[in-house]
């Protein structure tokens, strides 16, 4: 009888929470609309591919060879020749105004140096205020210049010494990318966007809902009813757990069918990882609710958790590139493990036999965080 009464109270609490969540059309839209919109926006915006770099060209040589080199950059999808200047001082003005990111300077005598077999100087000037774009731009310039020099040398030898040109050794790179044949950065980022959206949504919903009850005074009214504290906590967290699980499935479908990211693994493995990760985020949201008295405090506390969690997850910056001390901190971040599960399931098709360490880490974090949060929450109700 006691268990049945407890289940009846819990069922009533769950019904009350679902009615409160879904009674407003705007709230229903906010639960499911923004994740889809954000998935679409971030899926296109988050990319490592850098194309159409605005570039200025300063050609002091004015030869057929220099024009041929410039045409390589014009035809490349990585560079857009936005300006051709006659004075070096104009390059500084263009970069200062943000009109161009890179500039190529070809000095006089460029073609003559090539014909005589001497090193020909090509100077590239980049706006390094964005160091990542600058490094990638310089890498693209090196590739185009190296191929130009190789083809020029081969043509020169074919004209002067055909026999020697035929005996020149060469190395042919046989490229075999695994799991992402076209090296499409969207395939890497879209699973990461799924994890980020679930983190922000579940933490915010859990923390805000409980803090709102305390702020408007209904928390005390509920606690004077026969509902126990455990029933209250379950009644508050179970709806957001189910909503988080549904949103995970929803935005995963968007990532698969809209962006064309292949899903090579098992739905069961993905569901297991999502369940463990959502439990972790419920624990975090519940903990935030115990240290916040107002919704503003909950928002700021959530920000202090969400930003480091995303930064230390390996979403945009490889963990191996971080300082060693920072790498150790990533082991305390459940989003790190969930992103490994998402990318492993999506791109590699691996199963629990490979991903069990990540699953175990999320399970341990979830149990610890929920236990601490429930204990603090019960104490805050006293």
N, C-alpha and C positions, 0 to 999 in steps of 0.2 A: 504493500500500500504506500509505503513511504517513497519507494522508487517511482511508483506510478504518479504520485503527487508531484514529485520533483520533475518528472518528464512533462507533466501537464503545465507546470509553471514555466518550464523552459520553452515548451511549444508556444505558450502565450507570449513570452518575451520575444521569440523569433518572429511570430506573426506581427507583433507590434512594431518591430524594427523594419521588417520588409514593407509594411504599410507606410511607415514614416519615410522610408527611402524612396518608394515608388509612387507616392501619392501625388507628387508634383511633376508635371510634364518637363519642366526645365531641369529638375534634378535627374530625371531619367535620361535626358539627353546628355547631361554633363557626365554621367557615369560611363556612357558608351560612345558618345559622339567624339569628344576631344581625343581619346586614345587613338581612334581611327585617323582623325585629322593630323594629329601629331606624328603618327606612324608614316603617313604619306609625306608630310613636310620633312621630317628628319631623315626619312629614307632617301630622299633626293639630296638633301643638304649635306648630310654626313658622308664625306667621301675623301679619300686620299689622292684621287686623281686631280692633277693640276693641269688644266688646258687653257688655251687662248690667253697666254701671258702677254700683256701689252708691252711691245718692244719698240725701241727706237734704233735706227741704223745710221751710223756715221761712216761713210765710205770715202776715205782719202785716196784710194787707189784708182777707182773708176776704170777698172779693167774688166774684160770678159770673165776672168777667173773670179774676181770679187763679186761680180753680179751673179755668177753661178752659185757661189757660196750663199749669198743672201737669198737666192731663190729656194735653197734647201730649207731655210727657216720660214719663208713665206708659205711653202707647201706643207710644212709640218703642222699637225693639229695642236701642238703645244705652244706655238708662238703666233701672235698677231702683230704684224709690223704696223704700228699705229702712227709712226712719225719717221721721216727721213730728214736728217738735219745736216747742216754744213759746218757747224761750229760746235766744238766740244762743250762750251759753256751752256749751250742749249740743253744738253743732256741733264745737267744738274737742275735746271729749272723744271724740266718735265718730270723728273723723279720727285722733286720737292712738292710739286702740285699733285702728285699721285696719278699723272696721266700715263706714265709707263712704269713698269716694274723692273725691266732689264733694258740694257743698251749694248749694242755691238759696235765696236770701233775697229775698222780695218785700216791699217796704216798704209801710207804710200810705199810702193815697192813690194807689196804682198805677192803679186803674181810673179815678179822678177825673182824673188827669193825662192819661190817654188820651182821655177824653171831651172835655177842654178843648184837645186838640191839643198838649199839652206833652210833652217827653220823659219817659218813665216808666222808672224805674231798676229793673233786675233785676241783682242781684249774684250772681255765681257764685264759690264758694270751692273750690279744688281742692288736693288733696295733691300738691304738686310734687316730692316726693322721687323719684317716677317721672315725670321731665319729659316723656317721650314720651306716656304715658297722659294727663298733664295737658293737654298741647297739643291732643291729639286730642279730649279731653272738652270743652275750651273751644270748639274748632271746631264740635262737634256742637251745643253750646248756642247758639252764634251762628246756626247754620242754623235751628234750631227757633224761636228768638226772632225772627229776621228774617222767617220765613214767617208767624208769628203776627201780627207788626206789620203786614205787608203785607195779610193777609186782614182784619184788623180795620179798617185804613184803607179798604180797598175796600168793606166792608160799611157803614161810616160814610158814605162818599160816596154809596153807592147809596140810603141812606135820606134823606140831606139834599139831594144834588144829583145825581140820576140822569143828567142830560145831561152834566154835567162828568165823572162817573165813566166814561162810555162813551168820552170823548175822551182819557182819560189814556194817554200813551205807555207802552209796556212793551217789555221785551227778553225774548225767548224763547230759551233756551239749547237748541240742538240738539246733544246729546251723541253722539259717535260714537267710542267706544273701539275701537281696532284690536287685533287678536290676542287680546284678553281682554275679551269683550263685557260680561260680568257683573262685571268688576273683582275676580275671585276671587284672593285673595292666595296660595291654595294652588297655583295655576298658576305663580306666580312662585317659590315656595319649594321645591316638590317637585324640580324639576331641580337646584336648588342642593344639596339634601340628597343627591342621587345623587353629585355631585362630592365633597362632604365625606366621605361614607362610603368612597368609593374611595380617597381620599387617606389617610385614617387606616388603612384595612385594608392597603393595599399597602406603605406605609412601615413599619408595625409588623411585618408578616409578614417582609419582607426583612431588616430590621435584627435582629429577634429570632432568626431562624433561624440566621444566620451567627454572631452573638454567642454563641448557645447552643452551637454547635459548638466555639467557642474556649473557652468557660467549662468545659465538661465534658471537654475534652481530646481530642475526636475530630478536631479540625481538623488537628492535627499528624499523626495517624495517616493521614488521607486524603492529606496532602501528601507522605508518603513512598512512596505508590503511584505508578504510572506516569502518573496523571492530571495534566495540566498545569494551570497556574493559570487560563488562559483557559477551559479545559474546566470547572474547578471553579466559576468565576464564572457561566458559562452554566448549568451544572447547578443552581446555587442560585437563579438569577433566573428562568429560563424557567418553572418550575412556578408561581411566584407571578404571573408575567405572565399565564399562562393562567387561573389562578384569579381574578385581578382582572378579566379580560375576561369570564369567565363570570358573576361577581357583578354586573358592570355591566349585562349583559343581564338578569339576574334581577331586580334592583331597578328597572331601567327598565320592565320589564313590570308590576311592582307599581305604579309611579307612573302608568302609562298606564291599566291596567284597574281598579285599586282606587280611585284618586283621580280618575280620569276626566280627567287632564291630556291634552289633544290632542297627538297626534304628527303634525305636518304636514310634516315634512321627510323626508330620505332616511336609511334605515338605514345605508347605506354611509358617508355623511358622519359620522353619529354614531359608527360603528365606527372611522373614521379618527381622529376626535378622541380617542376613548377609548384607542386604541393609543398615540398620541403622549403623552397625559397619563400613562398607566400607565408608559411608559418614563421619563418625568420622575420619577415617584415611586419607581421602581426605583433610579434614580440617587441619589435622596435617601436611601433606605433603605440602600443600599450604602455611601454616605458615612458615615451614622451608625454603621454597623458597624465602620468603620475608626477611629473616635474613641472607641469604647466597648469596655470590657473585660468588663463584666458586663451582664446583662439589665436590672438596675436603671438603670445608666447609659444604656442604649439607650432605656429608657422615658422617662427625664427628657429626653434629647436629642430624642426624637420629640415630646414635649410642647412643647419650645421651638420646634420647627418648625411643628407642626400648628396651634397657637393663632394665631400671627401670620398664617399662610397663610389660615386661615378668616376672620380679622378683616379682612385687606386684600384679600379676594377680591370684595367687593361682595355677599356672601351676604345680610347683614342690613342693612348700612349702605351707602348709595350712595357710590360712590367720589368723585363730584363734591362731596359734603358734607365730605370729609376735608380737612385742611390741605394746601396745595400740596406741601409736602415729603413728606407721607405718600402723596399721589397718585403721585409719582414712584417710590416704593418698590413700588407695586402692579405696576409693569411687570416686576419681578423675580419675580413670583408666578405660577407656571403655573396655579394654580387659578382665577385671574381669567380667563384665556383659556378654560379648559375650561367655566366657567360661562356665558361668552358663547356658546360653541359649543352647549352643552346648551339654553339658552333660545332661541337662534336656530333650532335644528333643531326643537325641540318646538313653540314657539309661533308662530314666523314662517315656518317652512318654507324657510329660506334654504339655499343650497348653498355649495360651495367657492368660487364666484366672489365671495361676500360674506365668507366666514369664513377665507379664505386667510391674512390677517395673523395671526389667532389660531393657526392651524395652524402657520405658519412660526415663530412665537414659541415654541410648545411644542416643536417639532422642534429648534430651536436650543438651548433650555434643556436638553432631554433629551440631546442629543449632548455638550454641554459638561459636564453633571453626570455623565453616565456615564463620560466620558473621565477626569475628575478622580477620580472614585470608584474606577475600575478601577486607575488609576495608584497611588493611595494604598493600595488593598487589596493590590496586588502588593508594594508596599514594606513593608506591615505584615507580610507573610508571610516576609520575609527575616530 
